[in-house]
Amino acid sequence: MCCGVAVGQGDPALAFDAATAAVRKPGIAVRVDLIGDSTQTENAGYGRGFCANFDARVDCLDMAKGGASTKTYREQGLWDHALATKPDYMVIQFGHNDLVTKEHLDRQVPIPDYVRNLKVFVSEARAAGIKPVLVTPITRRYFGEDGKIHSDLTEHCEAMQGVAMEMKVPLVDLQTESIAYLEKIGPTAADKLGISKKDKDGNTIPDKTHLNWAGSYVFGRMVAVDLGQVVPAMFRYVLPEAAKLPPAGVKAMKIYEGGPVTIVLVGDSTTAPEGGWGPGFCALMAPQVRCIDDALNGRSSKSFRDEGAWAKALAQKGDYYLIQFGHNDQKPDAARHTDPETTYAAQLKQYVAETRAIGAVPVIVTPLSRRTFVDGKVKEDLNDYAAAARRMAAEEGITCIDLNAMSTKLLDTMTQAQADAFDAVGHADAKAENGAAAKLDRTHLNDKGKAVFGRMVADTLIRTRVELGPDVKGEPAK
């Protein structure tokens, strides 16, 4: 069974290649695509649990996208990607982001448009020889004082039921089934199936929409079994007993529930304690987190390994490794230089493989932007390395924190003088490169910079590695 090509928001995502999207591995009898929003994704929805409940003859592709609606899924090109995979079945669920709120976000659409968009999905799937299956949106866990779920998606469920009836599409009524299940177990048990989020004061509170590993396996099983009932041809592929959490899921749940966790940072001086974002990141961790900053000044992805620093970092037996290189890979000396497209990408891929080999989770971080401005914008000289890191992470299907893009975006809202408020003073690397009369250090960070960019990495990490949400201290809304 393959759960690849996931493109959920913040989801570790496999690269999409139109030339190979339709290729199936030997032994695959049927392909099923999940088409929807974050409540279907692998990291925050029921996607991983759904796919785990089919046998090895099913190629299960999670094409869901966090934040997507029936409008934006098409606009972002995701529908075309899904069609290119040429599945036998599409399991389509939207509603959460179509719902019109007082904010009137661009992704939101009124019910008539929601109905029209669903009908177009159904028609185009059938035209491509694909069998569509509609799934009413899983309920949010909104309990009232009466102990009952008070859903905000009833209108969308009724609209989808109408489309299914009119167009004779198989329908899984997940809304009704999820409400019945949650009311049976009650709000306390229901919260244990979801992830966390931060309130306006920065406190950790239950997220009433998204799912942790346990929730994914509960509701994923529900949808898989229902699919086998409404599409009899799929029944033979559904596991006779509910899939159990794999070791990674068991470990993630222990971490989510407050178990100890070790996070190791590796990289160069822009991650290291003296002038990097590492201290700001580690300062945000809850007491149960052991945060180790093993990054070293002046190292590249090559020299960090060659000098034995990587072996020492692996010996820490971390649960997660955040890996950022690039600044010194640019250097011309043979001891450090790597080419972004070849040797740099190969080095990162080896870091990923060796992290996985000890049972840990690799996370790639693209290099922090330097803060030199030209014509009012950041002169970004790390683009090639950042792009190579993103591509490698996509190929490996792992989390990539695009610090380069995020830091550049923030800096481009500033002036050079404002950006210089992040500059370190007297950093050893800057002295080595510029001599005693060093110019402004626009590479390394002072305490303010460490806090700002450390927060950026931490907050982005928990959007993908959602089990770490309770381990990161929130901040009050601005």
Long-range contacts (C-beta under 8 A, 24 or more apart in sequence): 1-51, 1-52, 1-54, 1-55, 1-56, 1-58, 1-59, 1-60, 2-59, 2-60, 2-61, 3-42, 3-47, 3-48, 3-51, 3-52, 3-60, 3-61, 3-62, 4-61, 4-62, 4-397, 5-61, 5-62, 5-63, 5-81, 5-85, 6-41, 6-42, 6-47, 6-61, 6-62, 6-63, 6-64, 6-397, 7-62, 7-63, 7-64, 7-65, 7-78, 7-81, 8-38, 8-40, 8-41, 8-42, 8-43, 8-44, 8-45, 8-47, 8-62, 8-64, 8-65, 8-66, 9-38, 9-41, 9-65, 9-66, 9-67, 9-68, 9-463, 10-43, 10-44, 10-66, 10-399, 10-460, 10-463, 10-464, 11-41, 11-42, 11-43, 11-44, 11-62, 11-66, 11-464, 12-42, 12-43, 12-393, 12-397, 12-398, 12-399, 12-400, 12-464, 13-394, 13-397, 14-394, 14-395, 14-397, 15-391, 15-394, 15-395, 16-81, 18-81, 18-84, 21-81, 21-84, 21-85, 21-86, 22-84, 22-85, 22-86, 24-59, 25-59, 27-56, 27-57, 28-57, 28-58, 28-59, 29-57, 29-58, 29-237, 30-57, 30-58, 30-59, 30-88, 30-89, 30-233, 30-234, 30-237, 31-58, 31-59, 31-60, 31-61, 31-85, 31-86, 31-87, 31-88, 31-89, 32-58, 32-59, 32-60, 32-61, 32-87, 32-88, 32-89, 32-90, 32-91, 32-227, 32-234, 33-61, 33-62, 33-63, 33-82, 33-85, 33-87, 33-89, 33-90, 33-91, 34-60, 34-61, 34-62, 34-63, 34-64, 34-91, 34-93, 35-63, 35-64, 35-73, 35-79, 35-82, 35-90, 35-91, 35-92, 35-93, 35-121, 36-64, 36-65, 36-68, 36-73, 36-91, 36-92, 36-93, 36-94, 36-135, 37-64, 37-65, 37-66, 37-67, 37-68, 37-69, 37-93, 37-94, 37-95, 37-96, 37-97, 38-64, 38-65, 38-66, 38-67, 38-68, 38-96, 38-209, 38-210, 39-64, 39-93, 39-96, 39-137, 39-138, 39-209, 39-210, 39-211, 40-64, 40-91, 40-93, 41-65, 41-66, 42-216, 43-464, 43-465, 43-466, 44-195, 44-210, 44-211, 44-466, 45-210, 45-211, 45-216, 46-138, 46-211, 46-215, 46-216, 46-218, 46-219, 46-220, 46-222, 46-223, 47-216, 47-220, 48-213, 48-216, 48-217, 48-220, 48-249, 49-211, 49-213, 49-215, 49-216, 49-217, 49-218, 49-219, 49-220, 49-221, 49-224, 49-243, 50-91, 50-216, 50-220, 50-221, 50-223, 50-224, 51-220, 52-217, 52-220, 52-243, 52-246, 53-220, 53-221, 53-224, 53-225, 53-238, 53-239, 53-242, 53-243, 54-224, 54-237, 54-238, 54-239, 55-237, 55-238, 55-239, 57-237, 58-237, 61-85, 61-87, 67-97, 67-107, 68-94, 68-97, 68-107, 69-94, 69-97, 69-98, 69-107, 69-108, 69-109, 70-94, 70-98, 70-109, 70-113, 70-114, 70-117, 70-118, 70-121, 71-98, 71-106, 71-107, 71-108, 71-109, 71-113, 71-117, 72-97, 72-106, 72-107, 74-117, 79-121, 79-124, 83-124, 83-125, 83-128, 83-130, 86-128, 86-129, 86-130, 87-130, 88-130, 88-131, 89-130, 89-131, 89-132, 89-133, 89-227, 89-231, 89-234, 90-121, 90-125, 90-130, 90-131, 90-132, 90-133, 91-133, 91-135, 91-172, 91-223, 91-227, 92-118, 92-121, 92-122, 92-125, 92-132, 92-133, 92-134, 92-135, 93-134, 93-135, 93-136, 93-137, 93-138, 93-174, 94-118, 94-137, 94-156, 95-136, 95-137, 95-153, 95-156, 95-157, 95-160, 96-137, 96-140, 96-153, 96-209, 98-156, 99-152, 99-153, 99-156, 111-155, 111-156, 111-159, 114-156, 114-159, 115-159, 115-162, 115-163, 118-159, 118-160, 118-163, 119-163, 119-167, 122-163, 122-167, 122-169, 123-167, 131-170, 131-231, 132-169, 132-170, 133-169, 133-170, 133-171, 133-172, 133-227, 133-230, 133-231, 134-160, 134-163, 134-164, 134-169, 134-170, 134-171, 134-172, 135-171, 135-172, 135-174, 135-223, 136-160, 136-161, 136-171, 136-172, 136-173, 136-174, 136-175, 136-176, 137-174, 137-175, 138-174, 138-175, 138-178, 138-219, 139-175, 139-178, 139-179, 139-182, 140-208, 140-209, 141-182, 141-187, 141-190, 141-191, 141-193, 141-194, 141-206, 141-208, 141-209, 142-208, 143-182, 143-187, 143-190, 147-183, 147-186, 147-187, 148-183, 149-179, 149-182, 149-183, 151-175, 151-179, 170-230, 170-231, 171-230, 172-223, 172-226, 172-227, 172-230, 173-226, 174-219, 174-222, 174-223, 174-226, 177-222, 177-226, 178-219, 178-222, 181-218, 181-222, 193-218, 193-219, 195-256, 195-466, 195-467, 195-469, 196-256, 196-466, 196-469, 196-470, 197-469, 198-474, 198-475, 199-474, 200-476, 200-477, 201-474, 201-476, 201-477, 202-473, 202-474, 202-475, 202-476, 202-477, 203-474, 204-469, 204-470, 204-474, 210-466, 212-252, 212-253, 212-256, 212-466, 212-467, 213-245, 213-249, 213-252, 213-253, 213-256, 213-467, 214-245, 214-249, 214-253, 217-242, 217-243, 217-244, 217-245, 217-249, 247-359, 251-319, 252-467, 253-467, 255-319, 255-467, 255-468, 255-471, 256-466, 256-467, 256-468, 256-469, 256-470, 258-288, 258-470, 259-288, 260-288, 260-289, 260-290, 261-288, 261-289, 261-290, 261-319, 261-320, 261-468, 261-471, 262-289, 262-290, 262-291, 262-292, 262-316, 262-317, 262-318, 262-319, 262-320, 263-289, 263-290, 263-291, 263-292, 263-318, 263-319, 263-320, 263-321, 263-322, 264-292, 264-294, 264-313, 264-316, 264-318, 264-320, 264-321, 264-322, 265-291, 265-292, 265-293, 265-294, 265-295, 265-321, 265-322, 265-324, 266-294, 266-295, 266-304, 266-309, 266-310, 266-313, 266-321, 266-322, 266-323, 266-324, 266-351, 267-295, 267-299, 267-304, 267-322, 267-323, 267-324, 267-325, 267-365, 268-295, 268-296, 268-297, 268-298, 268-299, 268-300, 268-304, 268-324, 268-325, 268-326, 268-327, 268-328, 269-295, 269-296, 269-297, 269-298, 269-327, 269-427, 269-429, 269-443, 269-444, 270-324, 270-327, 270-367, 270-368, 270-443, 270-444, 270-445, 271-295, 271-322, 271-324, 271-365, 271-368, 272-296, 272-297, 274-424, 274-427, 274-428, 274-444, 275-424, 275-427, 275-429, 275-441, 275-443, 275-444, 275-445, 275-446, 276-368, 276-444, 276-445, 276-450, 277-368, 277-403, 277-445, 277-449, 277-450, 277-453, 277-454, 277-456, 277-457, 278-450, 278-454, 279-450, 279-454, 280-445, 280-449, 280-450, 280-451, 280-452, 280-453, 280-454, 280-455, 281-322, 281-454, 281-455, 281-457, 281-458, 282-454, 283-451, 283-454, 284-454, 284-455, 284-458, 284-472, 284-473, 285-458, 285-471, 285-472, 285-473, 286-470, 286-471, 286-472, 286-473, 288-471, 289-471, 292-316, 292-318, 295-324, 297-427, 297-428, 297-429, 298-328, 298-336, 298-429, 298-432, 299-325, 299-328, 299-336, 300-325, 300-327, 300-328, 300-329, 300-331, 300-336, 300-337, 300-338, 301-325, 301-326, 301-329, 301-338, 301-344, 301-347, 301-348, 301-351, 302-329, 302-335, 302-336, 302-337, 302-338, 302-343, 302-347, 303-328, 303-335, 303-336, 305-347, 305-350, 305-351, 306-335, 310-351, 310-354, 314-354, 314-355, 314-358, 317-358, 317-360, 318-360, 319-360, 319-361, 320-360, 320-361, 320-362, 320-363, 320-465, 320-468, 321-351, 321-355, 321-360, 321-361, 321-362, 321-363, 322-363, 322-365, 322-401, 322-457, 322-461, 323-348, 323-351, 323-352, 323-355, 323-362, 323-363, 323-364, 323-365, 324-364, 324-365, 324-366, 324-367, 324-368, 324-403, 325-367, 325-385, 326-366, 326-367, 326-382, 326-385, 326-386, 326-389, 326-404, 327-367, 327-368, 327-370, 327-382, 327-443, 329-385, 330-381, 330-382, 330-385, 340-384, 340-385, 340-387, 340-388, 341-384, 341-388, 344-385, 344-388, 344-389, 345-388, 345-389, 345-391, 345-392, 348-388, 348-389, 348-392, 349-392, 349-395, 349-396, 352-392, 352-396, 352-398, 361-398, 361-399, 361-465, 362-396, 362-398, 362-399, 363-398, 363-399, 363-400, 363-401, 363-461, 363-464, 363-465, 364-389, 364-390, 364-392, 364-393, 364-398, 364-399, 364-400, 364-401, 365-389, 365-400, 365-401, 365-403, 365-457, 366-390, 366-400, 366-401, 366-402, 366-403, 366-404, 366-405, 367-403, 367-404, 368-403, 368-404, 368-407, 368-453, 369-403, 369-404, 369-407, 369-408, 369-411, 370-442, 370-443, 371-411, 371-416, 371-419, 371-420, 371-422, 371-423, 371-442, 371-443, 372-416, 372-442, 373-411, 373-415, 373-416, 373-419, 376-415, 377-412, 378-408, 378-411, 378-412, 378-419, 380-404, 380-408, 399-461, 399-464, 399-465, 401-457, 401-460, 401-461, 401-464, 402-460, 403-453, 403-456, 403-457, 403-460, 406-456, 406-460, 407-453, 407-456, 410-452, 410-456, 421-448, 421-449, 422-446, 422-448, 422-449, 422-452, 422-453, 423-449, 424-449
